[in-house]
Amino acid sequence: MRHVRVNVGIVGAGPAGLALANVLRQHGISTIVVEKDSRETVETTPRAGLIEQRTVTFLERAELATGLLTNAMRTGSCTFIHQGEAFSVPYADLAEGRKHYIYPQQFLVRDLIAIHGGAGGDILFSHEVTQIDGGDATEPATMVARSTKGAESVEIRCDFIAAADGSDSIAHRAVPESIRMPLRHQHPFRWLALLADVPPFVPEIVYGMHPIHGAAQMPRTATVSRFYLQIQAGETVNDWNDDRIWAALRDVLVVKGHPVTTGTITEKAIIGRSDHVSRTMQHGRIFLLGDAAHTISLAGGKGMNLAVADAEVLGAAMARYYDRDDEQPLENYTRERQPKIWKAVLFSHWLINLLHSTAGDAAASAFSNELRLATIRELRSQGPVARMFAEEYAGE
Ligand SMILES: Cc1cc2nc3c(=O)[nH]c(=O)nc-3n(C[C@H](O)[C@H](O)[C@H](O)COP(=O)(O)OP(=O)(O)OC[C@H]3O[C@@H](n4cnc5c(N)ncnc54)[C@H](O)[C@@H]3O)c2cc1C
């Protein structure tokens, strides 16, 4: 077994782990990022794409945003469709000009890998972390990684472990539930997440409200859109062939006089079984960040933005520890992040309730439909509800 000693061992080369690695490198703090997938896989796997102004500002300050600033589309309004009528909410105008940048997550991951690797940062691809120990703050932390391609194993000793390895984090095994205190919410339905070779309908996000299938169309590039379609819990990808998908999307996203453009569906997955939030994001020398600490629904596009913000706060706290021997910011990490995380969860649940109907009796459906109509009137009037939507959607 090979042995490595670094200041911080980072599990996972997603947006959270890579943003943290870059920030720590800039402070002269040694790290190793261990990623179970190959470099090619992480650089080509599509997921998020909606990046908030706040995230861009942080990345720009950290000199990590060149690719994003050069290539991302910007959008500051979104369209809602209800019963064939479309209306646009110019949320950037209502939120002091804060826009979204549309940039596929895999491109950001590719940029962060190139910058970190180019500056001498160490990333071990195709190695799965199989064990972490770090709950006892009086002992150094350790993690063991095994090659997914051969027999090689590496033991990494470090001061801290940053678990940025997504929703099935290995830290969930190392940090007892009694300490993490996770809270979970089961969604009553699922989402079919699709990528299709379809140019965006308009250069902004389109949300469709419907009594059975809430849906959305999001630009990814000039020729590719991501679609979400609400489906029932228990349904599988096999229940949804392309014809059925396009029929449902046509039903929700149709606007009078504008047929929905169809195209080749290149990816189909079912997502969104449940949200979880760990109420404690630190145990001894182990810190959780990104989806490892909180996995929330896609509505509102908050997950990747929260992941990068966790990295920003944890990176600054670790820098303070190494630069000034000050442990306080590390101890405050959970306390500082929890209100921001719950604010994002709150908004995402508000948006889900607006966009999606749940099965219920006729009276309950009529009641929720009136609530939806009231919200639509408020959004169209650009009054206080529209301003709340804009502030939360655009992010801080
Ligand atoms: C279809 C879809 C669309 C989305 N759209 C948006 C959006 O528009 N805006 C937004 O903000 N969010 C969005 N999200 C959520 C966003 O993608 C996640 O919140 C984000 O990826 C979290 O980043 P992360 O770095 O915490 O984790 P991840 O991106 O999941 O990265 C974790 C990494 O850890 C690796 N790993 C896991 N286990 C191990 C192990 N044991 N050893 C080594 N490596 C390991 C994984 O291979 C992975 O590369 C979307 C998600 C999906 C699925």
The ligand as an SDF file (V2000), in Angstrom:
LIG
                    3D

 53 58  0  0  0  0  0  0  0  0999 V2000
  -30.1730   16.0820  -13.6590 C   0  0  0  0  0  0  0  0  0  0  0  0
  -29.6630   17.0480  -12.6280 C   0  0  0  0  0  0  0  0  0  0  0  0
  -29.7750   18.4350  -12.8410 C   0  0  0  0  0  0  0  0  0  0  0  0
  -29.3430   19.3530  -11.8880 C   0  0  0  0  0  0  0  0  0  0  0  0
  -29.4740   20.7200  -12.1210 N   0  0  0  0  0  0  0  0  0  0  0  0
  -28.9690   21.6230  -11.2260 C   0  0  0  0  0  0  0  0  0  0  0  0
  -28.9060   23.0420  -11.5140 C   0  0  0  0  0  0  0  0  0  0  0  0
  -29.3300   23.5030  -12.5840 O   0  0  0  0  0  0  0  0  0  0  0  0
  -28.3440   23.8820  -10.5850 N   0  0  0  0  0  0  0  0  0  0  0  0
  -27.8230   23.3970   -9.4100 C   0  0  0  0  0  0  0  0  0  0  0  0
  -27.3170   24.2010   -8.5970 O   0  0  0  0  0  0  0  0  0  0  0  0
  -27.8400   22.0550   -9.1180 N   0  0  0  0  0  0  0  0  0  0  0  0
  -28.3840   21.1640   -9.9910 C   0  0  0  0  0  0  0  0  0  0  0  0
  -28.3220   19.8070   -9.7490 N   0  0  0  0  0  0  0  0  0  0  0  0
  -27.6980   19.3340   -8.5150 C   0  0  0  0  0  0  0  0  0  0  0  0
  -26.1780   19.3050   -8.6800 C   0  0  0  0  0  0  0  0  0  0  0  0
  -25.8100   18.5600   -9.8210 O   0  0  0  0  0  0  0  0  0  0  0  0
  -25.5480   18.7130   -7.4240 C   0  0  0  0  0  0  0  0  0  0  0  0
  -26.0620   19.4050   -6.3090 O   0  0  0  0  0  0  0  0  0  0  0  0
  -24.0240   18.8460   -7.4850 C   0  0  0  0  0  0  0  0  0  0  0  0
  -23.4800   17.9200   -8.4110 O   0  0  0  0  0  0  0  0  0  0  0  0
  -23.4000   18.5970   -6.1110 C   0  0  0  0  0  0  0  0  0  0  0  0
  -22.0050   18.6830   -6.2400 O   0  0  0  0  0  0  0  0  0  0  0  0
  -21.0600   17.8460   -5.2770 P   0  0  0  0  0  0  0  0  0  0  0  0
  -19.6740   18.2230   -5.6480 O   0  0  0  0  0  0  0  0  0  0  0  0
  -21.5020   18.0130   -3.8860 O   0  0  0  0  0  0  0  0  0  0  0  0
  -21.3440   16.3110   -5.6110 O   0  0  0  0  0  0  0  0  0  0  0  0
  -21.2160   15.5080   -6.9700 P   0  0  0  0  0  0  0  0  0  0  0  0
  -21.3130   16.3920   -8.1420 O   0  0  0  0  0  0  0  0  0  0  0  0
  -22.1680   14.3690   -6.8430 O   0  0  0  0  0  0  0  0  0  0  0  0
  -19.7290   14.9540   -6.9430 O   0  0  0  0  0  0  0  0  0  0  0  0
  -19.3440   13.9180   -6.0670 C   0  0  0  0  0  0  0  0  0  0  0  0
  -18.1690   13.1650   -6.6780 C   0  0  0  0  0  0  0  0  0  0  0  0
  -17.7060   12.2110   -5.7270 O   0  0  0  0  0  0  0  0  0  0  0  0
  -17.3970   11.0020   -6.3870 C   0  0  0  0  0  0  0  0  0  0  0  0
  -17.4840    9.9170   -5.3940 N   0  0  0  0  0  0  0  0  0  0  0  0
  -18.5980    9.3980   -4.8200 C   0  0  0  0  0  0  0  0  0  0  0  0
  -18.2720    8.4480   -3.9230 N   0  0  0  0  0  0  0  0  0  0  0  0
  -16.9130    8.3580   -3.9290 C   0  0  0  0  0  0  0  0  0  0  0  0
  -15.9790    7.5530   -3.2200 C   0  0  0  0  0  0  0  0  0  0  0  0
  -16.3630    6.6530   -2.2990 N   0  0  0  0  0  0  0  0  0  0  0  0
  -14.6560    7.7160   -3.4890 N   0  0  0  0  0  0  0  0  0  0  0  0
  -14.2430    8.6440   -4.4040 C   0  0  0  0  0  0  0  0  0  0  0  0
  -15.1060    9.4340   -5.1140 N   0  0  0  0  0  0  0  0  0  0  0  0
  -16.4120    9.2970   -4.8640 C   0  0  0  0  0  0  0  0  0  0  0  0
  -18.4400   10.9110   -7.4950 C   0  0  0  0  0  0  0  0  0  0  0  0
  -18.0080   10.0540   -8.5350 O   0  0  0  0  0  0  0  0  0  0  0  0
  -18.5500   12.3780   -7.9290 C   0  0  0  0  0  0  0  0  0  0  0  0
  -17.6510   12.6810   -8.9720 O   0  0  0  0  0  0  0  0  0  0  0  0
  -28.7570   18.8690  -10.6890 C   0  0  0  0  0  0  0  0  0  0  0  0
  -28.6280   17.4770  -10.4700 C   0  0  0  0  0  0  0  0  0  0  0  0
  -29.0710   16.5740  -11.4300 C   0  0  0  0  0  0  0  0  0  0  0  0
  -28.9270   15.0820  -11.1840 C   0  0  0  0  0  0  0  0  0  0  0  0
  1  2  1  0
  2  3  1  0
  2 52  2  0
  3  4  2  0
  4  5  1  0
  4 50  1  0
  5  6  2  0
  6  7  1  0
  6 13  1  0
  7  8  2  0
  7  9  1  0
  9 10  1  0
 10 11  2  0
 10 12  1  0
 12 13  2  0
 13 14  1  0
 14 15  1  0
 14 50  1  0
 15 16  1  0
 16 17  1  0
 16 18  1  0
 18 19  1  0
 18 20  1  0
 20 21  1  0
 20 22  1  0
 22 23  1  0
 23 24  1  0
 24 25  2  0
 24 26  1  0
 24 27  1  0
 27 28  1  0
 28 29  2  0
 28 30  1  0
 28 31  1  0
 31 32  1  0
 32 33  1  0
 33 34  1  0
 33 48  1  0
 34 35  1  0
 35 36  1  0
 35 46  1  0
 36 37  1  0
 36 45  1  0
 37 38  2  0
 38 39  1  0
 39 40  1  0
 39 45  2  0
 40 41  1  0
 40 42  2  0
 42 43  1  0
 43 44  2  0
 44 45  1  0
 46 47  1  0
 46 48  1  0
 48 49  1  0
 50 51  2  0
 51 52  1  0
 52 53  1  0
M  END
$$$$
